[in-house]
Amino acid sequence: MESIEELVKNLNPMEWEKQVHSYMSEQAQRLARLLLEKLDDVLMEKRQDKLTVLGFRERWVITLFGQVRIKRRLYRDKQGNGRYLLDEAIGLDKRSPLSSGVKSLSALLACYMPFGKCEALLSLLLPVGVSHTTIHRQVGKIADPAIEREDKEVAEVFEQGKIPETGKRQVPFLFIEGDGVSIALQREKERRTELKVGIAYEGWEPIGGQGRHQLKGKTPYLGLMDGNRFWEGFSVVLSKKYDFSNIGHIVVGGDGAHWVKDGAGIMKGDYQLDRFHLRRELLRALAGDVETANQVYQACVSGDVALADSLLVQQQCQSDEDAALKIAQVRAYIFDNVSGLIDYRLRLDKNEVYGLRGLGAMESNVDKIAANRMKKRGMSWTKRGAGRMSRLLMMQLWGEVCNWKTHLRKTEPAPLVGVSIGTRVKSGKHSRGGDWLNMSLPALSGPHSARPWVKALKTLAYGGNAL
């Protein structure tokens, strides 16, 4: 490793950042290796009696500061299974060289860009790059256990009759909106499929000025599944947050899709047809006749379906064959969604209406939640890949991407509560704390002992008593 003097001597003005970063990464790699070896010693001292040490094994780990080759102990339990306590303690996966930090960074980037671009960006950020195939595998390792857990929960509640976990939050209103996103498929019989997206929120709160508002208490949910499975999963998620027995009103909004309307019955709420889609269908059918479209629209939202239909019939009688067909279609659309036409606020007492707004937040949220990552820029997916990515996106929105476990361990990792990295390892009657460091790195007392990275290691070994 170069000294600071050698680094300055060989400095390239055009690449000084890379040289400094490389210098610091080398120091961090040395420090990490020694720190983990010490941690492995501590774990051995605190291990359970039923674990037998078989010896040392080495492996490479890709960290935020480059590749580190670590040496740790292999144990065997009473069942004959091999275990690495150090790997369990720091979250290393058996078949992945990525550290927890690199896994989290890779997963976060995968939520926003294709795997190939993730690879390119990580090659700029990290001393050692991560391939797009490795990132792809990590998405599966994150998403698959989460999908399996939810499938199990849904089956327990809706097939076995288990009472779901109940949250404590009580609100006067809970608004739920749903919509579908059509995504392209590859290596499947079908060319496209629908990804279902939903949001639940408690209302609106003002932000800034000029009458701007944002959703309050938003909970997103999405997945590649049929309508019944969507609402079963979404209801299980919401039941963990809310006490449904103490929610005043539930309003479910959608664009007229039958699976969304079915959700209103499952959630025991009132269905509300999305106003944007209603107005758009009217303008399309009436060929841009804004005045008539507004009259029909007002009749619909006030609940006067007869008036709305009579206005459309008048226009239909005066139109040619093609225009009349379009008007007939929008009439069928209105009758198909008659239960969701009247504004939900008209069904409430005047004291309950204050602060309530019309629904229609789904369109912008579909882009933010799913479409930007899964639909645009020529994306195509296998069904399995789409299911995994939708789960990863949802976990990221829930704040769980950086807190996931790589796999479900059969055994619990060794406890680290109360562990001090300065704990003395018994190696003889006259051993002193810090001898482990001198034995593994003679440079602490050698000709390079005055270099900054060596001083940092001395501080680690001896604390405030570093020479």
C-alpha positions as CSV (number, residue, x, y, z in Angstrom):
1,M,0.0,0.0,0.0
2,E,1.3,3.4,-0.9
3,S,2.2,6.0,1.7
4,I,0.7,9.5,1.5
5,E,4.1,10.7,0.2
6,E,4.1,8.1,-2.6
7,L,0.5,9.0,-3.4
8,V,1.4,12.7,-3.7
9,K,4.4,11.8,-5.8
10,N,2.4,9.7,-8.3
11,L,-0.6,12.0,-8.3
12,N,-2.4,12.4,-11.6
13,P,-4.3,15.7,-11.5
14,M,-7.0,14.4,-13.8
15,E,-7.7,11.4,-11.7
16,W,-6.9,12.6,-8.2
17,E,-10.4,11.7,-6.9
18,K,-10.0,8.1,-8.0
19,Q,-6.5,7.8,-6.5
20,V,-7.7,9.2,-3.1
21,H,-10.7,7.0,-3.2
22,S,-8.6,3.9,-4.0
23,Y,-6.2,4.9,-1.1
24,M,-9.0,5.2,1.4
25,S,-10.6,2.0,0.1
26,E,-7.4,0.0,0.7
27,Q,-7.3,1.3,4.3
28,A,-10.9,0.5,4.8
29,Q,-10.4,-3.1,3.5
30,R,-7.5,-3.7,5.9
31,L,-9.5,-2.3,8.8
32,A,-12.6,-4.3,7.9
33,R,-10.6,-7.5,7.7
34,L,-9.1,-7.0,11.1
35,L,-12.4,-5.9,12.6
36,L,-14.2,-9.0,11.3
37,E,-11.5,-11.3,12.5
38,K,-11.8,-9.8,16.0
39,L,-15.6,-10.1,15.8
40,D,-15.3,-13.8,14.9
41,D,-13.1,-14.3,18.0
42,V,-15.8,-12.6,20.2
43,L,-18.5,-14.8,18.6
44,M,-16.4,-17.9,19.4
45,E,-16.1,-16.9,23.0
46,K,-19.9,-16.3,23.3
47,R,-21.0,-19.3,21.2
48,Q,-23.4,-22.0,22.5
49,D,-21.8,-25.1,23.9
50,K,-23.4,-27.3,21.3
51,L,-21.4,-25.7,18.5
52,T,-18.0,-27.4,17.7
53,V,-15.2,-25.5,15.9
54,L,-14.1,-27.4,12.8
55,G,-11.5,-24.8,11.6
56,F,-11.1,-21.7,9.5
57,R,-12.5,-21.0,6.0
58,E,-11.9,-18.0,3.8
59,R,-14.2,-16.2,1.4
60,W,-14.3,-13.0,-0.6
61,V,-16.9,-10.3,0.2
62,I,-17.7,-7.3,-2.0
63,T,-18.2,-4.3,0.2
64,L,-18.8,-0.6,-0.3
65,F,-15.1,-0.1,-0.2
66,G,-14.0,-3.0,-2.4
67,Q,-13.3,-6.7,-2.1
68,V,-12.3,-8.1,1.3
69,R,-11.0,-11.6,1.9
70,I,-12.1,-12.7,5.4
71,K,-11.2,-15.7,7.4
72,R,-13.8,-17.0,9.9
73,R,-14.5,-20.2,11.8
74,L,-16.7,-23.0,10.6
75,Y,-18.9,-24.7,13.3
76,R,-20.9,-27.8,13.4
77,D,-24.1,-28.1,15.5
78,K,-25.5,-31.2,17.1
79,Q,-27.6,-32.0,14.0
80,G,-24.4,-32.0,11.9
81,N,-25.1,-28.8,10.1
82,G,-22.3,-26.4,9.3
83,R,-22.6,-22.8,10.5
84,Y,-20.5,-19.6,10.2
85,L,-21.4,-17.3,13.1
86,L,-19.7,-14.4,11.5
87,D,-21.6,-14.7,8.3
88,E,-24.9,-14.8,10.2
89,A,-24.0,-11.9,12.4
90,I,-23.1,-9.5,9.5
91,G,-25.8,-10.8,7.1
92,L,-23.7,-12.6,4.5
93,D,-25.5,-15.0,2.2
94,K,-24.1,-18.4,1.5
95,R,-24.2,-18.0,-2.3
96,S,-23.7,-14.3,-2.7
97,P,-20.5,-12.3,-2.2
98,L,-22.3,-9.1,-1.5
99,S,-22.2,-7.4,1.9
100,S,-25.4,-6.1,3.4
101,G,-24.5,-2.5,2.4
102,V,-24.0,-3.5,-1.3
103,K,-27.1,-5.6,-1.3
104,S,-29.2,-2.6,0.0
105,L,-27.6,-0.2,-2.5
106,S,-28.2,-2.7,-5.4
107,A,-31.8,-3.3,-4.4
108,L,-32.5,0.4,-4.1
109,L,-31.1,1.2,-7.5
110,A,-33.0,-1.6,-9.0
111,C,-36.2,0.1,-7.9
112,Y,-35.5,3.0,-10.2
113,M,-33.5,1.8,-13.2
114,P,-32.9,-1.3,-15.4
115,F,-30.4,-3.9,-14.1
116,G,-27.9,-3.0,-16.8
117,K,-27.9,0.7,-15.7
118,C,-27.6,-0.4,-12.1
119,E,-24.4,-2.3,-13.0
120,A,-23.0,0.8,-14.8
121,L,-23.7,3.1,-11.9
122,L,-22.3,0.7,-9.3
123,S,-19.1,0.4,-11.3
124,L,-18.7,4.2,-10.9
125,L,-19.6,4.2,-7.2
126,L,-17.7,1.1,-6.0
127,P,-14.1,0.0,-6.3
128,V,-15.4,-3.4,-7.5
129,G,-18.5,-3.5,-9.7
130,V,-21.6,-5.8,-9.4
131,S,-22.9,-7.5,-12.5
132,H,-26.5,-7.1,-13.6
133,T,-27.1,-10.8,-13.2
134,T,-26.1,-10.6,-9.6
135,I,-28.4,-7.7,-9.0
136,H,-31.2,-9.6,-10.7
137,R,-30.6,-12.6,-8.4
138,Q,-30.7,-10.3,-5.3
139,V,-34.1,-9.0,-6.3
140,G,-35.4,-12.6,-6.2
141,K,-33.7,-13.2,-2.8
142,I,-35.5,-10.1,-1.4
143,A,-38.9,-10.6,-3.1
144,D,-39.5,-14.3,-3.0
145,P,-39.5,-14.7,0.8
146,A,-41.8,-11.7,1.1
147,I,-44.2,-13.1,-1.5
148,E,-44.3,-16.5,0.3
149,R,-45.0,-14.9,3.6
150,E,-47.9,-12.9,2.3
151,D,-49.3,-15.9,0.4
152,K,-49.2,-17.9,3.7
153,E,-50.9,-15.1,5.6
154,V,-53.7,-14.7,3.0
155,A,-54.3,-18.5,2.9
156,E,-54.5,-18.6,6.7
157,V,-57.1,-15.7,6.8
158,F,-59.3,-16.5,3.8
159,E,-58.9,-20.3,3.6
160,Q,-58.3,-21.4,7.2
161,G,-60.4,-18.8,8.9
162,K,-57.6,-17.3,11.0
163,I,-58.4,-13.9,12.5
164,P,-56.0,-11.4,10.9
165,E,-53.7,-9.1,12.9
166,T,-55.6,-6.0,13.8
167,G,-54.0,-2.5,13.9
168,K,-54.8,0.2,16.3
169,R,-55.3,3.2,14.0
170,Q,-58.8,4.6,13.9
171,V,-59.8,7.2,11.3
172,P,-63.2,8.7,10.2
173,F,-62.5,8.0,6.5
174,L,-60.3,5.5,4.6
175,F,-60.1,6.1,0.8
176,I,-58.9,3.3,-1.5
177,E,-58.2,3.7,-5.2
178,G,-57.2,1.0,-7.7
179,D,-56.1,0.8,-11.3
180,G,-54.3,-1.5,-13.7
181,V,-51.1,-1.1,-15.6
182,S,-50.6,-3.0,-18.8
183,I,-47.0,-4.3,-19.1
184,A,-45.3,-6.1,-21.9
185,L,-44.2,-9.8,-21.5
186,Q,-41.4,-11.8,-22.8
187,R,-40.9,-15.6,-23.0
188,E,-44.6,-16.0,-22.1
189,K,-47.7,-17.2,-24.1
190,E,-49.4,-13.8,-23.6
191,R,-47.9,-10.6,-25.0
192,R,-49.2,-8.4,-22.2
193,T,-50.6,-8.7,-18.7
194,E,-52.0,-6.3,-16.1
195,L,-50.2,-5.3,-13.0
196,K,-52.8,-4.2,-10.3
197,V,-51.9,-1.1,-8.3
198,G,-53.8,0.4,-5.3
199,I,-53.3,3.1,-2.7
200,A,-55.1,3.7,0.6
201,Y,-55.1,7.0,2.3
202,E,-56.8,8.9,5.1
203,G,-57.6,12.2,3.4
204,W,-55.6,15.2,2.4
205,E,-53.4,17.7,4.1
206,P,-52.2,21.1,2.7
207,I,-48.6,21.7,1.6
208,G,-47.1,25.0,0.7
209,G,-49.5,27.6,-0.7
210,Q,-51.8,28.0,-3.6
211,G,-54.3,25.4,-2.4
212,R,-51.9,22.4,-2.9
213,H,-52.6,19.2,-1.0
214,Q,-51.0,15.8,-0.5
215,L,-52.4,12.5,0.5
216,K,-52.3,11.7,4.2
217,G,-51.2,8.4,5.5
218,K,-50.7,6.8,2.1
219,T,-50.3,3.0,1.9
220,P,-49.5,1.5,-1.5
221,Y,-50.0,-2.0,-2.7
222,L,-49.4,-3.7,-6.0
223,G,-48.9,-7.1,-7.6
224,L,-49.3,-9.4,-10.6
225,M,-52.4,-11.2,-9.5
226,D,-56.2,-11.5,-10.1
227,G,-58.7,-9.1,-8.5
228,N,-59.7,-11.4,-5.6
229,R,-56.1,-12.1,-4.6
230,F,-55.3,-8.4,-4.8
231,W,-58.0,-7.4,-2.4
232,E,-57.3,-10.2,-0.1
233,G,-53.7,-9.2,0.1
234,F,-54.4,-5.5,0.4
235,S,-57.0,-6.1,3.2
236,V,-54.4,-8.1,5.1
237,V,-51.9,-5.3,4.8
238,L,-54.4,-2.6,5.8
239,S,-55.7,-4.7,8.8
240,K,-52.2,-4.6,10.3
241,K,-52.4,-0.8,10.3
242,Y,-56.1,0.0,10.9
243,D,-58.8,-1.1,13.3
244,F,-61.5,-1.6,10.7
245,S,-64.3,-1.9,13.3
246,N,-63.6,1.8,14.1
247,I,-63.4,3.3,10.6
248,G,-66.3,5.6,9.9
249,H,-66.5,5.4,6.1
250,I,-64.6,3.5,3.4
251,V,-64.7,4.8,-0.2
252,V,-63.3,2.7,-3.0
253,G,-62.5,4.5,-6.3
254,G,-61.7,3.2,-9.7
255,D,-62.1,3.7,-13.5
256,G,-64.9,1.2,-13.9
257,A,-62.9,-2.0,-14.0
258,H,-65.0,-4.8,-12.5
259,W,-62.2,-6.0,-10.2
260,V,-62.1,-2.5,-8.5
261,K,-65.9,-2.4,-8.1
262,D,-65.7,-5.9,-6.5
263,G,-63.2,-4.5,-4.1
264,A,-65.8,-2.1,-2.7
265,G,-67.9,-5.1,-1.7
266,I,-64.9,-6.9,-0.2
267,M,-63.8,-3.9,1.8
268,K,-67.4,-3.1,2.7
269,G,-67.1,0.4,1.3
270,D,-68.9,2.7,-1.2
271,Y,-67.8,2.6,-4.8
272,Q,-66.9,5.9,-6.5
273,L,-66.3,6.1,-10.3
274,D,-63.2,8.2,-11.1
275,R,-64.2,11.6,-12.3
276,F,-61.3,11.9,-14.8
277,H,-62.4,8.7,-16.6
278,L,-66.0,9.7,-16.6
279,R,-65.3,13.1,-18.1
280,R,-62.9,11.6,-20.7
281,E,-65.5,9.1,-21.9
282,L,-68.1,11.8,-22.2
283,L,-65.9,14.1,-24.3
284,R,-64.8,11.2,-26.5
285,A,-68.4,10.1,-27.2
286,L,-69.7,13.6,-27.7
287,A,-66.9,14.6,-30.1
288,G,-65.6,17.4,-27.9
289,D,-69.1,19.0,-27.3
290,V,-68.0,20.5,-24.0
291,E,-71.3,22.1,-23.0
292,T,-73.3,18.9,-23.4
293,A,-70.6,16.8,-21.7
294,N,-70.6,19.2,-18.7
295,Q,-74.4,18.9,-18.4
296,V,-74.3,15.1,-18.5
297,Y,-71.4,15.1,-16.1
298,Q,-73.2,17.3,-13.5
299,A,-76.3,15.1,-13.8
300,C,-74.2,12.0,-13.1
301,V,-72.3,13.3,-10.1
302,S,-75.5,14.6,-8.6
303,G,-77.1,11.1,-8.9
304,D,-79.7,12.0,-11.6
305,V,-78.9,9.2,-14.0
306,A,-82.2,9.6,-15.8
307,L,-81.4,13.1,-16.8
308,A,-77.9,12.2,-17.9
309,D,-79.2,9.4,-20.1
310,S,-82.0,11.6,-21.7
311,L,-79.3,14.1,-22.7
312,L,-77.2,11.4,-24.3
313,V,-80.3,9.9,-26.1
314,Q,-81.0,13.3,-27.6
315,Q,-77.5,13.6,-29.0
316,Q,-77.6,10.0,-30.1
317,C,-80.7,10.6,-32.2
318,Q,-79.1,13.6,-33.9
319,S,-75.8,11.8,-34.7
320,D,-74.6,9.7,-37.6
321,E,-74.1,6.0,-37.2
322,D,-70.5,6.0,-35.9
323,A,-71.1,8.9,-33.4
324,A,-74.3,7.2,-32.3
325,L,-72.4,4.0,-31.6
326,K,-69.9,5.9,-29.4
327,I,-72.8,7.5,-27.4
328,A,-74.4,4.1,-26.9
329,Q,-71.1,2.8,-25.5
330,V,-70.8,5.7,-23.0
331,R,-74.5,5.2,-22.0
332,A,-73.6,1.5,-21.2
333,Y,-70.5,2.7,-19.3
334,I,-72.7,5.0,-17.2
335,F,-75.3,2.3,-16.4
336,D,-72.5,-0.2,-15.7
337,N,-71.1,2.2,-13.0
338,V,-74.4,3.7,-11.8
339,S,-73.6,2.8,-8.1
340,G,-70.5,5.0,-8.3
341,L,-71.7,8.0,-10.1
342,I,-73.1,10.2,-7.2
343,D,-70.4,12.1,-5.3
344,Y,-69.8,10.3,-2.1
345,R,-69.9,13.6,-0.2
346,L,-73.6,14.0,-1.0
347,R,-74.3,10.9,1.0
348,L,-72.7,12.4,4.2
349,D,-74.0,14.8,6.8
350,K,-72.9,18.4,6.3
351,N,-70.7,18.2,9.4
352,E,-68.7,15.4,7.9
353,V,-68.0,17.0,4.5
354,Y,-65.6,19.7,5.7
355,G,-62.0,19.1,4.3
356,L,-63.0,16.3,2.0
357,R,-62.1,16.4,-1.7
358,G,-62.9,14.4,-4.8
359,L,-61.0,11.2,-5.5
360,G,-58.7,10.9,-8.5
361,A,-55.1,10.5,-7.1
362,M,-54.6,7.1,-8.8
363,E,-53.5,8.3,-12.2
364,S,-50.4,10.1,-10.9
365,N,-49.6,7.4,-8.4
366,V,-49.7,4.7,-11.0
367,D,-46.7,6.4,-12.7
368,K,-44.8,7.0,-9.5
369,I,-45.4,3.5,-8.0
370,A,-45.2,1.2,-11.0
371,A,-45.3,2.5,-14.6
372,N,-42.0,4.5,-14.5
373,R,-40.1,1.3,-13.6
374,M,-42.1,-1.4,-15.3
375,K,-43.8,0.0,-18.4
376,K,-41.9,2.8,-20.0
377,R,-38.5,2.7,-21.9
378,G,-39.4,-0.5,-23.8
379,M,-39.5,-2.7,-20.7
380,S,-40.7,-6.3,-20.9
381,W,-40.9,-9.0,-18.3
382,T,-41.5,-12.6,-17.5
383,K,-44.4,-13.1,-15.1
384,R,-42.1,-14.2,-12.4
385,G,-39.8,-11.3,-12.9
386,A,-42.8,-8.8,-12.9
387,G,-44.1,-10.3,-9.7
388,R,-40.7,-10.0,-8.0
389,M,-40.1,-6.4,-9.2
390,S,-43.6,-5.3,-8.1
391,R,-42.9,-6.7,-4.6
392,L,-39.6,-5.0,-4.5
393,L,-41.2,-1.7,-5.5
394,M,-43.8,-2.1,-2.8
395,M,-41.2,-3.0,-0.1
396,Q,-39.2,0.1,-1.1
397,L,-42.3,2.3,-0.7
398,W,-42.9,0.7,2.7
399,G,-39.3,1.5,3.7
400,E,-38.3,-2.2,3.9
401,V,-35.7,-2.6,1.1
402,C,-32.8,-1.8,3.4
403,N,-34.1,-4.0,6.2
404,W,-34.8,-7.3,4.5
405,K,-33.2,-10.6,5.3
406,T,-31.4,-12.5,2.5
407,H,-33.0,-15.8,3.5
408,L,-35.0,-17.4,6.3
409,R,-32.4,-18.9,8.5
410,K,-33.0,-22.3,10.1
411,T,-31.0,-21.1,13.1
412,E,-30.9,-17.7,14.8
413,P,-27.6,-15.7,14.4
414,A,-25.4,-15.5,17.4
415,P,-26.5,-12.7,19.7
416,L,-24.4,-9.6,19.7
417,V,-26.1,-7.8,22.6
418,G,-23.5,-6.4,24.9
419,V,-20.6,-7.5,22.8
420,S,-17.6,-5.2,22.9
421,I,-15.1,-5.4,20.1
422,G,-12.4,-4.9,22.7
423,T,-13.3,-8.2,24.5
424,R,-10.2,-10.1,25.3
425,V,-9.8,-13.5,23.7
426,K,-8.3,-16.1,26.0
427,S,-5.1,-17.3,24.4
428,G,-2.9,-17.8,27.5
429,K,-2.3,-16.7,31.0
430,H,-0.3,-13.7,30.1
431,S,-2.2,-12.5,27.0
432,R,-3.4,-8.9,26.9
433,G,-6.1,-7.2,24.9
434,G,-4.8,-6.2,21.5
435,D,-2.3,-9.0,21.1
436,W,-4.6,-10.5,18.5
437,L,-3.9,-7.4,16.3
438,N,-0.2,-7.5,16.7
439,M,-0.1,-11.1,15.8
440,S,-2.2,-10.6,12.6
441,L,-0.5,-7.4,11.5
442,P,3.2,-6.9,12.3
443,A,3.1,-3.5,10.6
444,L,1.8,-2.0,13.9
445,S,5.3,-2.1,15.3
446,G,7.2,-2.1,12.0
447,P,8.7,0.6,9.8
448,H,5.3,1.8,8.6
449,S,3.9,2.4,12.1
450,A,3.7,6.1,11.6
451,R,1.3,5.9,8.7
452,P,-2.3,7.1,9.1
453,W,-4.0,3.8,8.5
454,V,-1.7,2.0,11.0
455,K,-2.5,4.7,13.6
456,A,-6.2,4.0,13.0
457,L,-5.6,0.3,13.6
458,K,-3.7,1.0,16.8
459,T,-6.6,3.1,18.0
460,L,-9.0,0.2,17.3
461,A,-6.7,-2.3,19.1
462,Y,-5.8,-0.2,22.2
463,G,-8.4,2.5,22.3
464,G,-7.2,5.7,24.0
465,N,-3.9,4.0,24.9
466,A,-2.6,3.8,21.3
467,L,1.0,4.8,21.1
